[in-house]
Amino acid sequence: MPLHKEDPRSVGGYRLVDRLGAGGMGMVYRGRSRSGREVAVKVVHAKYAQDPVFRARFRQEVDAARRVSGAFTAAVVDADPDAASPWMATQYVPGQSLAARIRDQGPLRVAELRPLALGLAEALRDIHRAGVVHRDLKPANVLMAEDGPRVIDFGISRAAESHHTLTETGQVIGTPPFMSPEQFTDARTVGPASDVFSLGALLVYCVTGRGPFDADSPYLAGYRVVHSPPVLDGVTGSVRAVLERCLAKEPADRPVPDALAREFAAALPEPSPDEPGTMTLRLPAARPPGHPHRAGSAVGAGT
């Protein structure tokens, strides 16, 4: 998207080229360094820059993104969380979001699901080894690069050992159809297993075009996450058993990412070169509410 007249033309020495996306907390631009390197630049909205809670959340996001390093996450290039308008620049990843991919083309083929599932399991391993819990893994926060998926947007992540939350008591932050039960019941107990639950919900969506807890309202979706079994209609074979374990209500019953990668590798064998089919019957693709198309970005637009 082209820049608007009110957009800055440069941030932190990076010349802004166009818009990549927007969210409640900030705007994401494609920028270029003086050497010509392309980056994704996230800038906090001016109206939030003076809010200490939003500024603290952004600083937390920068710290978390810097701690995480791996083949399936986007590296932080530069940042200034203390600037008048706080900003962060990360590696620019050409490619559409997973949400947009499924919205536009429907459920994934077998040949696409295996590298996605294995890549995201590895991304979670790296994120958790860095001591970070993402807490908002959803299709809009996964970019589909040519060499594999990239997990982006650590806007509501936090250190795994921390029980501090930047929200008011009782306030829930996340995307309900992809949140874990503990995110609704007691945010202080949210740990790495929460991301595994979100990954299970995300992959069901990839297979069927529908989330396992989809509902007409976020409140009903949250109720289903906490109280109802996942709807896995159309998910068959050994991969169904793996996803059922990911979606266990109790965090201790979910596999850790390393074990999950082994289970996905066994459940999703390498497809033959002429593999034509999908995992299931192709269902109408449903775009989860609140999932914008954010193509070619390496940082989310905020929460």
C-alpha positions in Angstrom: 0.0 0.0 0.0 1.4 3.5 -0.8 2.3 5.9 1.9 -0.3 8.3 3.1 0.5 12.0 3.3 0.5 11.8 7.1 3.0 9.0 7.2 6.7 9.7 8.0 9.1 9.5 5.2 11.9 8.1 7.3 12.3 6.5 10.7 15.6 5.9 12.5 17.6 6.5 9.3 15.4 4.1 7.3 13.6 5.5 4.2 10.0 4.3 4.2 8.8 3.0 0.9 5.3 1.8 1.5 2.8 0.5 4.0 2.7 -3.2 4.9 -0.1 -3.2 7.5 -1.8 -1.6 10.4 -3.1 -2.6 13.8 -4.5 -1.1 17.0 -1.0 -0.4 18.4 1.1 0.6 15.4 1.8 0.9 11.7 4.2 -1.3 9.7 6.2 0.0 6.8 8.6 -1.4 4.3 11.8 0.6 4.5 15.3 0.7 3.1 18.6 1.3 4.9 21.2 3.6 3.4 22.9 0.5 1.9 19.7 -0.5 0.2 18.8 -3.3 2.6 15.0 -3.8 3.0 13.5 -4.0 6.4 10.0 -4.0 8.0 9.6 -1.0 10.3 7.0 -1.0 13.0 6.1 2.4 14.5 3.8 2.8 17.6 0.9 5.1 16.9 1.5 8.7 18.3 -1.6 8.5 20.5 -0.1 5.6 22.4 3.5 6.8 22.5 2.8 8.7 25.7 0.9 5.8 27.3 3.3 4.1 29.7 1.5 0.7 29.4 1.7 0.7 25.6 5.3 1.9 25.7 6.2 -0.8 28.2 4.5 -3.4 26.0 6.4 -2.3 23.0 9.7 -2.4 24.9 8.7 -5.9 25.9 8.0 -6.8 22.3 11.4 -5.5 21.2 13.2 -7.4 24.0 11.4 -10.7 23.2 12.0 -10.4 19.4 15.7 -9.7 20.1 16.0 -12.8 22.3 14.5 -15.1 19.7 16.7 -16.3 16.8 16.0 -19.1 14.4 15.3 -20.1 10.8 11.6 -19.6 11.3 11.5 -16.2 13.0 12.4 -12.8 11.7 15.6 -11.1 13.2 15.5 -7.7 14.7 17.8 -5.3 12.8 17.4 -2.1 14.8 15.1 -0.5 17.3 14.5 2.5 19.5 11.7 1.8 22.1 12.6 5.1 23.9 12.1 7.4 20.8 9.3 9.9 20.8 7.5 7.5 18.4 9.0 4.0 19.4 10.0 1.9 16.5 11.5 -1.5 15.6 13.0 -2.7 12.3 13.3 -6.4 11.5 14.3 -8.5 8.5 11.9 -8.0 5.6 10.2 -11.3 4.6 8.5 -11.2 1.2 5.4 -13.3 1.2 1.8 -13.2 2.2 0.4 -14.1 5.7 -0.9 -17.6 6.3 -4.3 -16.1 6.9 -4.3 -14.5 3.4 -3.0 -17.7 1.8 -5.9 -19.8 3.1 -8.4 -17.0 2.5 -7.4 -16.7 -1.1 -6.6 -20.4 -2.0 -8.4 -22.5 0.6 -6.9 -25.3 2.8 -3.4 -26.4 2.3 -2.3 -29.4 0.3 -0.4 -32.2 1.9 2.9 -31.0 0.3 2.3 -27.6 2.0 1.2 -28.8 5.4 4.3 -30.8 6.3 6.9 -28.0 6.0 4.5 -25.6 7.7 3.9 -27.9 10.7 7.5 -28.8 11.0 8.7 -25.2 10.6 6.3 -23.9 13.2 7.2 -26.6 15.7 10.9 -25.6 15.2 10.0 -21.9 15.5 8.3 -22.6 18.9 11.3 -24.6 20.0 13.5 -21.6 19.3 11.1 -19.2 20.9 10.7 -21.2 24.1 14.5 -21.9 24.3 14.9 -18.1 24.4 12.6 -18.0 27.4 9.7 -16.4 25.6 6.1 -17.4 25.3 4.5 -15.9 22.1 0.8 -15.9 23.3 -0.6 -14.9 20.0 0.2 -17.6 17.4 -2.4 -17.3 14.7 -2.5 -17.4 10.9 -2.1 -13.6 10.6 1.2 -13.9 12.6 2.8 -16.4 10.2 4.4 -15.2 7.0 4.8 -17.7 4.1 8.3 -17.1 2.8 9.7 -19.2 0.0 12.1 -21.0 2.3 9.5 -21.7 5.1 7.2 -20.0 7.5 8.2 -17.1 9.7 6.5 -16.4 13.1 6.1 -12.6 13.7 4.6 -10.2 16.1 5.7 -10.6 19.7 3.5 -7.8 20.8 1.9 -9.7 23.7 4.6 -12.2 24.4 6.4 -12.3 27.7 9.3 -14.1 29.4 8.2 -17.6 30.3 9.4 -17.2 33.9 7.4 -13.9 34.4 4.0 -13.9 35.9 3.7 -10.1 35.4 1.1 -8.9 32.9 0.7 -5.5 31.4 -3.1 -5.7 31.4 -5.6 -4.8 34.0 -6.9 -7.6 36.2 -9.5 -9.6 34.3 -8.6 -8.2 30.9 -8.0 -10.9 28.3 -5.6 -10.2 25.4 -5.2 -12.4 22.3 -7.3 -13.8 19.5 -10.0 -16.0 21.0 -10.3 -18.9 18.4 -6.5 -19.5 18.7 -6.0 -18.9 22.5 -5.4 -21.6 25.0 -7.8 -22.3 27.9 -5.4 -21.0 30.5 -5.3 -17.6 28.7 -9.0 -17.2 29.6 -9.0 -18.8 33.0 -5.7 -17.5 34.6 -3.2 -15.6 32.5 -0.6 -15.9 35.2 -0.2 -19.6 34.5 0.4 -19.2 30.7 3.6 -21.0 29.6 5.1 -22.6 26.5 2.3 -25.2 26.4 -0.1 -22.4 25.5 1.7 -21.8 22.2 1.4 -25.5 21.4 -2.4 -25.3 21.9 -2.5 -22.3 19.6 -0.4 -24.2 17.0 -2.9 -27.0 17.1 -5.8 -24.7 16.5 -3.9 -22.9 13.7 -3.1 -26.2 11.9 -6.7 -27.4 12.1 -7.6 -24.1 10.4 -5.0 -24.8 7.7 -6.4 -28.3 7.1 -10.1 -27.4 7.0 -10.4 -23.7 6.5 -12.1 -23.5 9.9 -10.8 -23.2 13.4 -11.7 -25.9 16.0 -13.4 -23.4 18.2 -14.9 -21.0 15.7 -18.0 -19.2 16.8 -20.2 -16.2 15.9 -18.7 -14.1 18.7 -15.3 -14.0 20.5 -17.1 -14.6 23.8 -18.6 -17.9 22.5 -15.3 -18.8 21.0 -13.6 -18.4 24.3 -16.3 -20.5 26.0 -15.7 -23.3 23.5 -11.9 -23.1 24.0 -12.3 -23.6 27.7 -15.3 -26.0 27.9 -15.9 -27.7 24.6 -14.0 -30.4 22.6 -12.4 -29.2 19.4 -14.4 -29.6 16.2 -12.1 -31.7 14.0 -14.5 -32.6 11.2 -12.5 -33.5 8.1 -9.2 -34.0 10.0 -8.3 -37.7 9.5 -5.5 -40.1 9.9 -2.6 -40.0 12.3 -2.3 -36.2 12.1 -5.7 -36.0 13.9 -4.3 -37.7 16.9 -1.4 -35.3 17.1 -3.6 -32.3 16.8 -5.9 -33.7 19.5 -2.9 -33.8 21.9 -2.0 -30.3 21.0 -5.5 -29.2 21.9 -5.7 -30.9 25.3 -7.3 -28.7 27.9 -4.6 -29.4 30.4 -1.2 -27.9 29.5 0.7 -30.9 30.9 -1.1 -33.2 28.4 0.3 -31.3 25.4 3.5 -32.4 23.6 6.6 -30.1 23.8 7.8 -28.8 20.4 10.7 -31.3 19.9 8.3 -34.2 20.4 5.7 -32.5 18.3 8.2 -32.2 15.4 8.8 -36.0 15.6 5.1 -36.7 15.7 4.4 -34.4 12.7 7.3 -36.0 10.7 5.7 -39.4 11.3 2.1 -38.3 10.7 2.9 -36.3 7.6 5.4 -38.3 5.5 7.1 -36.8 2.5 4.4 -36.6 -0.3 5.2 -38.0 -3.7 6.1 -35.4 -6.3 2.7 -35.8 -8.0 0.7 -35.5 -4.8 -2.5 -33.7 -6.0 -4.8 -33.8 -3.0 -5.5 -31.9 0.2 -5.6 -33.3 3.7 -9.4 -33.2 3.6 -12.3 -32.4 1.4 -11.9 -28.8 0.5 -14.3 -26.7 2.7 -15.2 -23.1 2.2 -12.3 -21.1 3.5 -13.3 -19.0 6.5 -11.2 -16.0 7.4 -11.0 -15.7 11.2 -12.2 -12.4 12.5 -9.5 -9.8 13.2 -7.0 -11.4 10.8 -5.8 -8.8 8.4 -3.8 -9.5 5.2 -0.3 -8.5 6.1 1.8 -9.5 3.2 5.6 -9.1 3.1 6.0 -8.0 6.7 8.4 -9.3 9.3 6.7 -7.6 12.2 3.0 -7.6 13.1 1.0 -4.4 13.2 0.3 -4.6 16.9 -2.4 -5.7 19.1 
